[in-house]
Structures are given as C-alpha cells and as structure tokens.
Amino acid sequence: MLSLHHCPERPKISPSHPLSGKRVYIATMAEGASEAFASCFRWLGIDAVVTPASGAHTRELGGRFTCGDECYPAIVTLGDLLHAAEQPGFNPARSVFLMPTTEGPCRFGQYALSLKKVLREAGYGDVGIISPTDTNGYADFGDIAGAFMRMAWRAIVATDTLHKALLRTRPHETIPGTTDRVYLECQRELSNAIESACGNTSCQLRSLVQSVVRFRERFRRIAACYKPEVPLIGVVGEIFCRLNSFSNDDLVRKLEAQGAEAWLSAIGEWVAYANDYQVQDLRLRGRAFSLAT
C-alpha cells in the first residue's frame, strides 16, 4: 500500500502548455462545485479562481451585451465573467475564461462563440477562452486532460455528496446557521484536500474518501430534530437555474423558510446524461466504444 509520503508526484503542466502562467476564471454554477473545480486546476499547478459572487451588477453587465433572446444562464455567466474583468489587478493578457461547450440544440453550444465577440467589444480581446467539450474527450486540456477529468469527476461526487448533506440537515437544525457554518468549513477542507492530493490515483481517491467520511461525521453531530411531517420537495429544471442560487432567487432557502426540505438534481446526474448521450451516439453509428479523444 502506498503511503501519502511515498506517492508519485502529481502531474504538472509544462511551461509550453497554453494555461501555463495564466489565471483561469470559473463562473459559479452550483454551490461549492466551482470552488472544487478551481482546486482541480490548482492541483495541476494552474492558477484558478472563482468569479465574484453574482448580484444585480452581474445581471446588468450581462444584459448590456445581450439582446434579450439569449437564455438567462447565458446572461448571468457572461455578467459574472465581465464582473471578474472589472476587478483591480485583472490582466487580460494572462487571463483565461473557462467556458465549456457542447453539441445539440441547447444554446449552451454558442456561449463560447458569443463570449469571444463580447470580449472584443468590451475591450478584453486579449483574454483567452478555454472551451472543453465531451465530444473530443476534453482534448482542449492537452496532456493534462486525463488527470484533470479524473480528479474533476471525483470532486463532483464529493461536492454533490456534501451539498446533499447540507440540504438534508439544514431544514431540521435546532440552532440556525449551524449547518451553513459546517458546510462552509467542509467545503474549504475539500478544496484543500483536492489541491494537495498526491499523484497516485488510489491514494488520491483514498484521501478524498477520508475527507467525505469526516464531513459525514460533522453533519451527524449537528443538533437537529427530524420531523416526518416535513414535506420533501424536489427541485428540477434547467441545470444552471436549478443549481445557481442567484438565478433562481434562492429558491431552496425560501422553501426551507416555509417549513419544507428541498432536494436538488445534482451535477453528477448531468455528467451521467452526457455520458449516456455519447453511448447512444456510438450505437447510432453501429459502434460499442471509441478510442478517439
């Protein structure tokens, strides 16, 4: 068994990698997930941060460069990234905005193209855009694609689990604010665990599992009174508006304030859907698998 003291060094980007020396900005979608994603980049030696919290200024910025036909998530994510560009010390030449893309009828596939146009119009033409997609195995990440996607998937599972513990516990807490405090502490520790994980995939997984187990015990110690009559409400719908508390006007907390417990379809379900879509595409082409990236 490998000990944490003898694990192989984690992979690092080379000086020639397009993200070397750059800062990656990640717009917030799900609570806690964006922070975990930023930690995955930092684990590989890439400077990465989450955009400032969304607000009225976010919506104003996004609306300034859109015509109203765009979907609401497009306006919010655009506003978040433009808000980041307004922050003191922002350097367009060494900044990269993460804007994944996809195929299909959803307008999400046009976000990256629209963002490039807006950045030119707003005077941020030097800002880079990295736009990975599942259709090519996220090859835009280059030689770190495999390591990044493995760690990112593990981060998604961990953050989904942590967020479910938050939603399960908070409506029943007997001391208001306790669950939020524990959640934020665990979120920070998870980000640190991801960023400091070793290079060996087995000990990497073991350290993350150990972190999640510790988080479980902390939530179990929260003083709570679970009443069976509390209604459980499932919150479904478009993934961004469902998970982004600013976009849905903090719907979950409003449901909790009315005496309900909310349950969200998590990011992991979208990943499962995307994988299933690729399987169906292979079947339509008469294939069972593909070795292409």
C-alpha positions as a Markdown table, in Angstrom:
| # | Residue | x | y | z |
|---|---|---|---|---|
| 1 | Met | 0.0 | 0.0 | 0.0 |
| 2 | Leu | 1.3 | 3.4 | -0.9 |
| 3 | Ser | 1.6 | 5.9 | 1.9 |
| 4 | Leu | 0.9 | 9.6 | 1.3 |
| 5 | His | 4.6 | 10.2 | 2.0 |
| 6 | His | 5.7 | 8.0 | -0.9 |
| 7 | Cys | 3.0 | 8.8 | -3.6 |
| 8 | Pro | 4.2 | 9.8 | -7.0 |
| 9 | Glu | 4.3 | 13.5 | -7.6 |
| 10 | Arg | 1.0 | 14.8 | -9.1 |
| 11 | Pro | 1.1 | 15.8 | -12.8 |
| 12 | Lys | 2.0 | 19.3 | -13.6 |
| 13 | Ile | 1.5 | 21.4 | -16.7 |
| 14 | Ser | 4.6 | 22.0 | -18.8 |
| 15 | Pro | 5.9 | 25.6 | -19.5 |
| 16 | Ser | 4.6 | 25.2 | -23.1 |
| 17 | His | 1.1 | 24.4 | -22.0 |
| 18 | Pro | -1.4 | 27.1 | -23.1 |
| 19 | Leu | -2.5 | 27.6 | -19.5 |
| 20 | Ser | 1.0 | 28.0 | -18.1 |
| 21 | Gly | 1.4 | 31.4 | -16.5 |
| 22 | Lys | -2.3 | 32.2 | -16.9 |
| 23 | Arg | -5.1 | 32.6 | -14.4 |
| 24 | Val | -8.3 | 30.6 | -15.1 |
| 25 | Tyr | -11.6 | 32.2 | -14.1 |
| 26 | Ile | -14.5 | 29.9 | -13.4 |
| 27 | Ala | -18.1 | 31.3 | -13.3 |
| 28 | Thr | -20.2 | 29.9 | -10.5 |
| 29 | Met | -22.9 | 27.4 | -11.3 |
| 30 | Ala | -23.5 | 25.0 | -8.4 |
| 31 | Glu | -22.8 | 25.9 | -4.7 |
| 32 | Gly | -19.4 | 24.6 | -3.8 |
| 33 | Ala | -18.7 | 22.9 | -7.2 |
| 34 | Ser | -16.9 | 25.9 | -8.8 |
| 35 | Glu | -14.6 | 26.2 | -5.9 |
| 36 | Ala | -13.8 | 22.5 | -6.1 |
| 37 | Phe | -13.1 | 22.8 | -9.9 |
| 38 | Ala | -10.7 | 25.7 | -9.2 |
| 39 | Ser | -8.9 | 23.4 | -6.8 |
| 40 | Cys | -8.6 | 20.8 | -9.5 |
| 41 | Phe | -6.8 | 23.3 | -11.7 |
| 42 | Arg | -4.5 | 24.4 | -8.8 |
| 43 | Trp | -3.7 | 20.7 | -8.1 |
| 44 | Leu | -2.1 | 20.7 | -11.6 |
| 45 | Gly | -0.2 | 23.9 | -11.0 |
| 46 | Ile | -2.6 | 26.1 | -12.8 |
| 47 | Asp | -3.7 | 29.4 | -11.1 |
| 48 | Ala | -7.5 | 29.3 | -10.9 |
| 49 | Val | -10.1 | 31.3 | -9.1 |
| 50 | Val | -13.9 | 31.6 | -9.0 |
| 51 | Thr | -15.6 | 34.8 | -10.3 |
| 52 | Pro | -17.0 | 37.2 | -7.7 |
| 53 | Ala | -20.5 | 36.5 | -6.3 |
| 54 | Ser | -23.3 | 37.2 | -8.6 |
| 55 | Gly | -25.6 | 40.2 | -8.0 |
| 56 | Ala | -27.6 | 43.0 | -9.6 |
| 57 | His | -24.4 | 44.3 | -11.3 |
| 58 | Thr | -23.8 | 40.8 | -12.8 |
| 59 | Arg | -27.3 | 40.9 | -14.4 |
| 60 | Glu | -26.7 | 44.5 | -15.6 |
| 61 | Leu | -23.4 | 43.6 | -17.2 |
| 62 | Gly | -24.8 | 40.6 | -18.9 |
| 63 | Gly | -27.8 | 42.5 | -20.2 |
| 64 | Arg | -25.6 | 45.2 | -21.6 |
| 65 | Phe | -24.0 | 42.9 | -24.1 |
| 66 | Thr | -27.0 | 40.7 | -24.9 |
| 67 | Cys | -30.2 | 41.4 | -26.8 |
| 68 | Gly | -32.8 | 39.5 | -24.7 |
| 69 | Asp | -33.2 | 36.5 | -27.0 |
| 70 | Glu | -30.5 | 34.6 | -25.1 |
| 71 | Cys | -31.3 | 32.2 | -22.3 |
| 72 | Tyr | -30.9 | 33.5 | -18.7 |
| 73 | Pro | -27.9 | 31.4 | -17.8 |
| 74 | Ala | -26.0 | 33.0 | -20.8 |
| 75 | Ile | -26.7 | 36.5 | -19.3 |
| 76 | Val | -25.6 | 35.5 | -15.8 |
| 77 | Thr | -22.4 | 33.7 | -16.8 |
| 78 | Leu | -21.4 | 36.5 | -19.2 |
| 79 | Gly | -22.1 | 39.0 | -16.4 |
| 80 | Asp | -20.0 | 37.0 | -13.9 |
| 81 | Leu | -17.0 | 36.9 | -16.2 |
| 82 | Leu | -17.2 | 40.6 | -17.2 |
| 83 | His | -17.5 | 41.4 | -13.4 |
| 84 | Ala | -14.3 | 39.5 | -12.9 |
| 85 | Ala | -12.6 | 41.5 | -15.6 |
| 86 | Glu | -13.5 | 44.7 | -13.7 |
| 87 | Gln | -11.7 | 43.7 | -10.6 |
| 88 | Pro | -8.5 | 45.5 | -9.6 |
| 89 | Gly | -5.4 | 43.8 | -10.9 |
| 90 | Phe | -7.1 | 41.9 | -13.7 |
| 91 | Asn | -4.6 | 41.3 | -16.5 |
| 92 | Pro | -6.3 | 40.4 | -19.8 |
| 93 | Ala | -3.1 | 39.0 | -21.3 |
| 94 | Arg | -2.6 | 36.4 | -18.6 |
| 95 | Ser | -6.3 | 35.6 | -18.0 |
| 96 | Val | -8.4 | 32.7 | -19.4 |
| 97 | Phe | -12.1 | 32.3 | -19.0 |
| 98 | Leu | -13.4 | 28.7 | -18.7 |
| 99 | Met | -16.4 | 28.3 | -20.9 |
| 100 | Pro | -17.2 | 24.6 | -21.8 |
| 101 | Thr | -19.3 | 23.8 | -24.8 |
| 102 | Thr | -21.4 | 21.0 | -26.2 |
| 103 | Glu | -23.3 | 20.0 | -29.3 |
| 104 | Gly | -27.0 | 19.7 | -29.7 |
| 105 | Pro | -30.0 | 22.1 | -29.7 |
| 106 | Cys | -29.2 | 23.9 | -26.4 |
| 107 | Arg | -27.9 | 27.5 | -26.8 |
| 108 | Phe | -25.1 | 26.5 | -24.4 |
| 109 | Gly | -23.1 | 25.4 | -27.5 |
| 110 | Gln | -23.0 | 29.1 | -28.6 |
| 111 | Tyr | -21.8 | 30.6 | -25.3 |
| 112 | Ala | -18.1 | 30.4 | -26.1 |
| 113 | Leu | -18.5 | 32.0 | -29.5 |
| 114 | Ser | -20.7 | 34.8 | -28.1 |
| 115 | Leu | -18.2 | 35.3 | -25.3 |
| 116 | Lys | -15.3 | 35.9 | -27.7 |
| 117 | Lys | -17.4 | 38.5 | -29.6 |
| 118 | Val | -18.4 | 40.3 | -26.4 |
| 119 | Leu | -14.9 | 40.4 | -25.0 |
| 120 | Arg | -13.6 | 42.1 | -28.2 |
| 121 | Glu | -16.4 | 44.6 | -28.0 |
| 122 | Ala | -15.8 | 45.3 | -24.3 |
| 123 | Gly | -12.0 | 45.8 | -24.8 |
| 124 | Tyr | -10.9 | 42.5 | -23.4 |
| 125 | Gly | -9.8 | 40.9 | -26.7 |
| 126 | Asp | -6.6 | 39.6 | -25.1 |
| 127 | Val | -8.4 | 37.3 | -22.7 |
| 128 | Gly | -8.1 | 33.7 | -23.6 |
| 129 | Ile | -11.0 | 31.2 | -23.6 |
| 130 | Ile | -10.7 | 27.5 | -23.0 |
| 131 | Ser | -13.7 | 25.6 | -24.2 |
| 132 | Pro | -13.5 | 21.9 | -23.5 |
| 133 | Thr | -16.2 | 19.5 | -24.7 |
| 134 | Asp | -17.1 | 15.9 | -24.1 |
| 135 | Thr | -17.3 | 15.3 | -27.9 |
| 136 | Asn | -13.5 | 15.1 | -28.1 |
| 137 | Gly | -12.7 | 13.7 | -24.6 |
| 138 | Tyr | -11.9 | 17.3 | -23.4 |
| 139 | Ala | -8.8 | 17.3 | -25.5 |
| 140 | Asp | -8.6 | 21.1 | -25.2 |
| 141 | Phe | -6.9 | 20.5 | -21.8 |
| 142 | Gly | -4.0 | 18.9 | -23.6 |
| 143 | Asp | -1.8 | 16.4 | -21.9 |
| 144 | Ile | -3.4 | 17.0 | -18.5 |
| 145 | Ala | -6.9 | 16.1 | -19.8 |
| 146 | Gly | -6.9 | 12.6 | -18.3 |
| 147 | Ala | -5.7 | 13.6 | -14.9 |
| 148 | Phe | -7.9 | 16.6 | -14.7 |
| 149 | Met | -11.1 | 14.8 | -15.7 |
| 150 | Arg | -10.5 | 12.0 | -13.2 |
| 151 | Met | -9.9 | 14.5 | -10.4 |
| 152 | Ala | -12.8 | 16.7 | -11.6 |
| 153 | Trp | -15.2 | 13.7 | -11.5 |
| 154 | Arg | -14.1 | 12.8 | -8.0 |
| 155 | Ala | -14.6 | 16.4 | -7.0 |
| 156 | Ile | -18.1 | 16.4 | -8.4 |
| 157 | Val | -19.1 | 13.3 | -6.5 |
| 158 | Ala | -17.7 | 14.8 | -3.3 |
| 159 | Thr | -19.3 | 18.2 | -3.7 |
| 160 | Asp | -22.6 | 16.6 | -4.7 |
| 161 | Thr | -22.5 | 14.4 | -1.5 |
| 162 | Leu | -21.6 | 17.4 | 0.6 |
| 163 | His | -24.4 | 19.5 | -0.8 |
| 164 | Lys | -26.9 | 16.8 | -0.3 |
| 165 | Ala | -25.9 | 16.6 | 3.4 |
| 166 | Leu | -26.5 | 20.4 | 3.6 |
| 167 | Leu | -30.0 | 20.1 | 2.1 |
| 168 | Arg | -30.9 | 17.1 | 4.3 |
| 169 | Thr | -29.7 | 18.7 | 7.5 |
| 170 | Arg | -30.4 | 22.5 | 7.3 |
| 171 | Pro | -34.2 | 22.4 | 7.4 |
| 172 | His | -34.1 | 20.4 | 10.7 |
| 173 | Glu | -31.3 | 22.2 | 12.6 |
| 174 | Thr | -32.2 | 23.4 | 16.1 |
| 175 | Ile | -29.6 | 26.2 | 16.1 |
| 176 | Pro | -30.0 | 28.3 | 13.0 |
| 177 | Gly | -26.8 | 28.8 | 11.0 |
| 178 | Thr | -25.0 | 25.7 | 12.3 |
| 179 | Thr | -25.4 | 23.7 | 9.1 |
| 180 | Asp | -24.2 | 26.5 | 6.9 |
| 181 | Arg | -21.1 | 27.0 | 9.1 |
| 182 | Val | -20.3 | 23.3 | 9.0 |
| 183 | Tyr | -20.9 | 23.2 | 5.2 |
| 184 | Leu | -18.5 | 26.1 | 4.5 |
| 185 | Glu | -15.8 | 24.6 | 6.7 |
| 186 | Cys | -16.1 | 21.2 | 4.9 |
| 187 | Gln | -16.2 | 22.9 | 1.6 |
| 188 | Arg | -12.9 | 24.7 | 2.3 |
| 189 | Glu | -11.3 | 21.5 | 3.6 |
| 190 | Leu | -12.4 | 19.6 | 0.5 |
| 191 | Ser | -10.8 | 22.2 | -1.7 |
| 192 | Asn | -7.6 | 21.9 | 0.3 |
| 193 | Ala | -7.7 | 18.1 | 0.1 |
| 194 | Ile | -8.1 | 18.2 | -3.7 |
| 195 | Glu | -5.4 | 20.8 | -4.2 |
| 196 | Ser | -2.9 | 18.8 | -2.0 |
| 197 | Ala | -3.8 | 15.3 | -3.3 |
| 198 | Cys | -0.9 | 13.1 | -4.5 |
| 199 | Gly | -0.3 | 11.8 | -8.0 |
| 200 | Asn | -1.2 | 8.2 | -7.4 |
| 201 | Thr | -4.9 | 7.7 | -8.3 |
| 202 | Ser | -5.5 | 5.2 | -5.5 |
| 203 | Cys | -4.1 | 7.2 | -2.6 |
| 204 | Gln | -5.7 | 10.3 | -4.2 |
| 205 | Leu | -9.1 | 8.6 | -4.0 |
| 206 | Arg | -8.5 | 7.3 | -0.5 |
| 207 | Ser | -7.7 | 10.8 | 0.8 |
| 208 | Leu | -10.9 | 12.3 | -0.7 |
| 209 | Val | -13.0 | 9.4 | 0.7 |
| 210 | Gln | -11.5 | 10.0 | 4.1 |
| 211 | Ser | -12.4 | 13.7 | 3.8 |
| 212 | Val | -16.0 | 12.9 | 2.9 |
| 213 | Val | -16.3 | 10.4 | 5.8 |
| 214 | Arg | -15.1 | 13.2 | 8.2 |
| 215 | Phe | -17.6 | 15.6 | 6.8 |
| 216 | Arg | -20.4 | 13.0 | 7.3 |
| 217 | Glu | -19.5 | 12.7 | 11.0 |
| 218 | Arg | -19.6 | 16.5 | 11.4 |
| 219 | Phe | -23.0 | 16.7 | 9.9 |
| 220 | Arg | -24.2 | 13.9 | 12.1 |
| 221 | Arg | -23.1 | 15.9 | 15.2 |
| 222 | Ile | -25.3 | 18.9 | 14.2 |
| 223 | Ala | -28.2 | 19.3 | 16.6 |
| 224 | Ala | -31.3 | 18.6 | 14.6 |
| 225 | Cys | -34.9 | 17.5 | 15.0 |
| 226 | Tyr | -36.1 | 15.4 | 12.1 |
| 227 | Lys | -39.9 | 15.6 | 11.8 |
| 228 | Pro | -41.5 | 13.1 | 9.5 |
| 229 | Glu | -44.3 | 15.6 | 8.6 |
| 230 | Val | -41.8 | 18.0 | 6.9 |
| 231 | Pro | -42.6 | 17.9 | 3.2 |
| 232 | Leu | -39.8 | 16.9 | 0.7 |
| 233 | Ile | -39.9 | 19.0 | -2.4 |
| 234 | Gly | -37.9 | 18.0 | -5.5 |
| 235 | Val | -36.4 | 21.0 | -7.4 |
| 236 | Val | -35.9 | 20.1 | -11.1 |
| 237 | Gly | -35.5 | 22.0 | -14.3 |
| 238 | Glu | -32.7 | 23.6 | -16.4 |
| 239 | Ile | -29.4 | 22.7 | -14.8 |
| 240 | Phe | -27.9 | 26.2 | -14.3 |
| 241 | Cys | -31.0 | 27.9 | -13.0 |
| 242 | Arg | -31.7 | 24.9 | -10.8 |
| 243 | Leu | -28.3 | 24.9 | -9.2 |
| 244 | Asn | -27.4 | 28.6 | -9.2 |
| 245 | Ser | -29.0 | 30.3 | -6.2 |
| 246 | Phe | -28.7 | 33.8 | -7.7 |
| 247 | Ser | -30.6 | 32.7 | -10.9 |
| 248 | Asn | -33.4 | 31.0 | -9.0 |
| 249 | Asp | -33.7 | 33.8 | -6.4 |
| 250 | Asp | -32.5 | 31.4 | -3.6 |
| 251 | Leu | -35.5 | 29.2 | -4.1 |
| 252 | Val | -34.2 | 26.4 | -1.8 |
| 253 | Arg | -33.9 | 28.7 | 1.2 |
| 254 | Lys | -37.3 | 30.1 | 0.5 |
| 255 | Leu | -38.8 | 26.6 | 0.5 |
| 256 | Glu | -36.9 | 25.8 | 3.8 |
| 257 | Ala | -38.2 | 29.1 | 5.3 |
| 258 | Gln | -41.8 | 27.8 | 4.6 |
| 259 | Gly | -41.0 | 24.5 | 6.5 |
| 260 | Ala | -40.0 | 22.2 | 3.7 |
| 261 | Glu | -36.9 | 20.2 | 2.8 |
| 262 | Ala | -35.7 | 20.6 | -0.8 |
| 263 | Trp | -33.9 | 18.0 | -2.9 |
| 264 | Leu | -31.8 | 19.1 | -6.0 |
| 265 | Ser | -30.8 | 17.0 | -9.0 |
| 266 | Ala | -27.1 | 17.3 | -8.8 |
| 267 | Ile | -24.3 | 17.9 | -11.3 |
| 268 | Gly | -23.3 | 14.2 | -11.3 |
| 269 | Glu | -26.7 | 13.5 | -13.0 |
| 270 | Trp | -25.8 | 15.8 | -15.8 |
| 271 | Val | -22.4 | 14.0 | -16.3 |
| 272 | Ala | -24.3 | 10.7 | -16.4 |
| 273 | Tyr | -26.6 | 12.1 | -19.0 |
| 274 | Ala | -23.7 | 13.4 | -21.1 |
| 275 | Asn | -22.0 | 10.0 | -21.0 |
| 276 | Asp | -25.3 | 8.3 | -21.9 |
| 277 | Tyr | -25.7 | 10.6 | -24.9 |
| 278 | Gln | -22.2 | 9.6 | -26.1 |
| 279 | Val | -23.1 | 5.9 | -25.8 |
| 280 | Gln | -26.3 | 6.5 | -27.8 |
| 281 | Asp | -24.3 | 8.3 | -30.5 |
| 282 | Leu | -21.9 | 5.4 | -30.8 |
| 283 | Arg | -24.9 | 3.0 | -31.1 |
| 284 | Leu | -26.4 | 5.1 | -33.9 |
| 285 | Arg | -23.1 | 4.7 | -35.7 |
| 286 | Gly | -23.1 | 0.9 | -35.1 |
| 287 | Arg | -20.2 | 1.0 | -32.6 |
| 288 | Ala | -19.9 | 0.0 | -29.0 |
| 289 | Phe | -16.9 | 2.1 | -28.0 |
| 290 | Ser | -14.4 | 4.5 | -29.4 |
| 291 | Leu | -10.6 | 5.0 | -28.8 |
| 292 | Ala | -10.7 | 8.6 | -30.2 |
| 293 | Thr | -10.2 | 11.5 | -27.9 |
